[in-house]
């Protein structure tokens, strides 16, 4: 009963934050509307996390407590990696309402980027509870130790190739980092997709795909009339847009979700953050 009451309060607070921030972001007074990205996504995170709490009596943020900060802390540098890559690729550009100082821009952007991981992970837990409720069994992929190192080296090569020839290979950015990191996570004994598909389990892959597409829809929808906002500059496949994003671009969210999982797993393993034991969307009964 106590968890239900807490969930109801959290849903109400989260939804209120979403509605107010959404309204201000799209048509609120300046300069207040320029600072709504974080509160809008914090409201989303609280709302979706509370739904998991209502359904199961447990939730990611509830289990994490103060350690929830770890998901936000990992998220910001993770996205700055893609910003660094985009300085070469030029696949998206930001429209800003005014000139920002270097410090002001990077502080505000870092705060916004901190919401990416928690948003996808709380959504993943909700998807796990509502959509992918049974194990997903498919191909068994069990590369040898040498095969894992070859995959990892291939991922590093793909990422470098993307940066060297961005006009041709830019889509590969969204898979190269995963191929590089996931085998390393497996060898370190951390969370990995490799360890799951080795026994024919594709649950986490499906959950991450669905969750990141859900988040992607809201990222693009809320961005469409926001300020600041981003636009896409893609060499080919830029037709049939849904909001600012070309339809084909939504396919990039799928491998992106795997990269996100791999980076969080690596940080958790190397830094001892204790995040892995809080995650339940990758666990099913046999």
Residue pairs with C-beta under 8 A, 6 or more apart in sequence:
3 53
3 57
3 58
3 62
4 54
6 53
6 62
7 50
7 51
7 53
7 54
7 59
8 50
8 54
10 46
10 47
10 49
10 50
10 53
11 46
11 47
11 50
11 51
11 54
13 43
13 46
14 42
14 43
14 44
14 45
14 46
14 47
14 48
14 49
14 50
15 43
15 47
16 43
17 39
17 40
17 42
17 43
17 46
18 40
18 43
18 44
18 47
19 43
20 39
21 36
21 39
21 40
21 43
22 36
22 40
22 222
24 32
24 33
24 36
25 33
25 36
25 37
25 40
25 222
25 225
25 226
25 227
26 33
26 225
26 226
27 33
27 225
28 36
30 97
31 97
33 226
33 227
34 97
34 227
34 228
35 108
36 226
37 112
37 115
37 226
37 228
38 111
38 112
38 114
38 115
40 222
41 112
41 115
41 119
42 115
44 119
44 218
45 61
45 115
45 118
45 119
45 122
46 61
48 119
48 122
48 123
48 126
49 59
49 60
49 61
49 62
49 122
49 125
50 59
51 126
52 58
52 59
52 60
52 122
52 125
52 126
52 129
53 59
53 62
55 126
55 129
55 130
56 129
58 280
59 122
59 125
60 68
60 71
60 118
60 121
60 122
60 125
60 278
60 279
60 280
61 68
61 118
61 122
63 278
63 280
64 70
64 71
64 275
64 278
67 273
67 274
67 275
67 278
68 118
70 273
70 274
70 275
71 117
71 118
71 121
71 264
71 275
72 114
72 115
72 117
72 118
73 114
74 117
74 263
74 264
74 267
74 268
74 273
74 275
75 113
75 114
75 115
75 116
75 117
75 118
76 110
76 111
76 113
76 114
78 113
78 116
78 117
78 260
78 263
78 264
79 113
79 116
80 110
80 113
81 177
81 263
82 173
83 109
83 113
85 162
85 163
85 173
86 92
88 163
88 166
89 162
89 163
89 166
89 170
89 173
90 166
90 233
91 170
91 232
91 233
91 234
92 230
92 231
92 232
92 233
93 230
93 231
93 233
94 228
94 229
94 230
94 231
95 227
95 228
95 229
95 230
95 231
96 228
97 227
97 228
100 108
116 260
117 260
117 264
119 215
120 208
120 211
120 212
120 215
120 257
120 260
121 211
121 264
121 279
121 281
123 211
123 212
123 214
123 215
124 207
124 208
124 211
124 281
125 279
125 280
125 281
126 211
127 207
127 210
127 211
127 214
127 281
128 203
128 207
128 280
128 281
131 207
131 210
132 203
132 206
132 207
132 210
134 284
135 201
135 203
135 284
135 285
135 286
136 201
136 202
136 203
136 205
136 206
137 200
137 201
137 202
138 197
138 200
138 202
139 197
139 200
139 202
140 197
140 198
140 199
140 200
141 194
141 197
141 198
142 198
143 150
143 151
143 183
143 194
145 187
148 183
148 186
148 187
148 194
149 183
151 179
151 182
151 183
152 179
152 180
152 181
152 182
152 183
152 184
153 180
154 179
155 175
155 176
155 177
155 178
155 179
155 180
155 181
155 183
156 176
156 180
157 176
158 169
158 172
158 175
158 176
158 179
158 180
159 172
159 173
159 176
159 177
159 180
161 169
161 172
161 176
162 169
162 170
162 172
162 173
162 176
167 235
170 234
170 235
171 252
174 252
174 254
174 255
174 256
174 259
175 255
175 258
175 259
177 259
177 262
177 263
178 193
178 255
178 258
178 259
178 261
178 262
181 259
181 262
181 263
181 265
181 266
182 192
182 193
182 194
182 258
182 262
182 265
183 192
183 194
184 266
185 191
185 192
185 194
185 262
185 265
185 266
185 269
186 192
186 194
186 195
188 266
188 269
188 270
189 269
190 265
190 266
190 268
190 269
190 276
191 261
191 264
191 265
191 268
191 269
191 276
191 279
191 282
192 262
192 265
193 204
193 205
193 258
193 261
193 262
196 202
196 203
196 204
196 205
196 282
197 205
201 284
203 282
203 284
204 261
204 281
204 282
205 258
207 281
207 282
208 257
208 258
208 260
208 261
208 281
209 253
209 254
209 257
211 257
211 281
212 253
212 254
212 256
212 257
212 260
213 250
213 253
213 254
215 253
216 245
216 250
216 253
220 242
220 243
220 244
220 245
221 243
223 229
223 230
223 243
223 244
224 243
224 244
229 244
230 244
231 244
232 238
232 244
232 245
232 246
232 249
234 246
234 249
237 246
237 248
237 249
238 246
239 246
239 247
240 246
240 247
240 248
241 247
242 250
264 275
265 276
267 273
267 275
268 274
268 275
268 276
269 276
